[in-house]
Amino acid sequence: MPNGKPQLCARVDDDERLRIEAAQLDRGRFAELYEEYFARVYAFIVRRVRDRDDAQDLTSEVFHHALRNLSRFEWRGVPFSAWLYKIAANAIADHMRKATRETPAPDLDPPGAGALDEVESRARLFRLVDQLPADQRRVIILRFAEQISIADVARQLGKSEGAIKQLQFRGLKNLRIRMGSINA
């Protein structure tokens, strides 16, 4: 690609990988990762649980879990944030399950059936996103999980906006096909 844009993407990946490896060797370096990803993880959680106190508690749990399990994290070219979002999705699912067990069921509906179905659907979607080709997976995560604009994703990945739109289109198409085969 012209202007050395793939090199920019490789440098971003290398920088992230090096920061993760440094944190794996020296847990004190995890603070850099925490500061970089805190706002995104908190926003991801608060949009789903809609309670500020719960979102703060869950965000704290996510980073405690990530720090505890950082030695198990393996760099595979997928953004570190994707791993954090998986941890967050699991924490939200656990939180929802606990909430539905603790909340008395209304007489009309089974307890939390809609919420559990939504959580299970999201977990299935995360698994399907993980199965996408690397470029498509990266664009889908950046666009929808991290809610980054097409222009910013293009800059971050060193690609044109048209290429990002095409990767997003293909990724969403692949997800629809995969979800259709699961639901069939």
N, C-alpha and C positions, 0 to 999 in steps of 0.2 A: 504494500500500500504506500502511496506517496507520503512525503513529509515525515516518515518514520513513525507513524501513529501506532503500529503494532508494538514497537519498542516501548512506547509510553504505557500501553496496557501491561506489557511484561514487567516494566519497572514497578507499576502499581502492585501487581501480583507478588513480585519479589519482595517489595517493601513490606507488604502485609505478612507474607510468609516469614520473613526475618523477624518481624516484631512478635509474631506468635512463638517462634522458636526461642527467642530471647525470654519471653514470659514463661515458657516451659522450663527453661534452665534457672530462671530467677523469678520467683513468684511476685516479687516487688514490681516487676515490669508489667504485670497484668493491669496496673492502674492506667497505663497508656491505652490499652484496649478498652477498658471500662469507660474512660472519658470519651473515646471516639464513638462507641456504640451505645452508650446509655440512652441518649435522647431518642434514637431510632427504636430501640427495644421498648422503651417506656411508651412511645407513641403507638407502636404495634399492639401492646397490651391494653392500653387505656381505651383504644377504639373498640376493643372486643369485650372488655368487662364493664366499661362505663362507670366504674366507681374508682375515684381517685385513690382512696386508701388501699383498696384491693390491688389496684394497678401498681402502686408503690411497693407493696409487699411482694407481689409476684415478680416485679422487676428485680428486686433484691434477691429473691430466690433464684432467678435465672442466672444472675452473675455469681452467686455463691456456688451454684451447681457447675457453672462453666469453669470457675477457678478450681473447684475440687476435681474436676475431670479433664482439666487442660492437658495433662500428660497423655491422655488417650486420644486427643485430637490429632488427626492425620491430615496434612496438607494434600489436597487433591485438586487444587486449582479452582475450587468453589469458594466464594467469599466467606470469610469467617462469620459474617453476619447471618448467613444461611444456617450455620450451626446454632447460633444464638436464637434465631427465630424458631428452629425446631424445638429447642429447649423451652422457649416461651410458649409455643403451641401446646406442648405437653403439660406445662405448668397450668395453663389456662384450662385444659381439659380436666386435669385433676381438681382444680378449683371449682369448675362447673359440677363435677361429680359430687364433690363434698357439699356444695351449695344445694344441689337437688336432694341429697340425703337429709340435710339438716332442715330444709324448708318443708313445712307440711304441704301435702299435695292438695290442690283445689279439687272440689268434687267433680268437675267436668272433665279434666284431662289427666292422663297418667303423669307422674312427677317428672318434669323436665324432659319429656320425650323430644320435643322440638330442639331444645338446647343440646341434648346429647347427640341427636342426629346431625345437628350443625357441626358440632365438634368432631364427630366421626368423619363427616364429609370433608372438613378442613384437613384432618389428618391424612385421609386418603389422597386429597389434592396435593399435600406436601410430598407424599411418597411418589406420586405421579410426576411432579415437577422434578424430583431427584432423578427420574429415569430419562428426562429429556436430554438431547445432545447438549454438550457443555455450553456452547454459545447461546442457544435458546434458553437453557436453564438460567444462565447468568442474567440475561435480559429480563426474563419473567420475574426473577427475584428482585432485581433492581427496580423495575417498573412498578410491580404490584405489592411486594412485601415492604420494600423500602420507600416506595412512592416517589421515585426520582423521575424527573421529566426526561423526555426523549432526548432533548438537547444535552442534558447533563450526563445521561447514560452514554451517549455518543462520544462526548469528551472523555469520560472515564475509561471507556473501552477502546478509544482510538479508532472509532468507525464513523461513517457518515450517518446522519439522521435517517436517511433512506434505508441503510443497511439495518439499523436498529428497528425500524418499523417492520421490515421484512422478517427479521428474526423473531420479533414479537408476534407477528401474524402467524408464522410457522409454528412457534411454540404453542400459541393458543389453539391452533388447528390440531396439533398433536395431542394436546390435553383433551380437547373435545372428543377426538377419536378414541383415546384411551379411556375416558370416562364413560363413553357410550358402550364400549366393549365390556366394561365392568357392570354397568346397569342392565345390559341385555340378558 
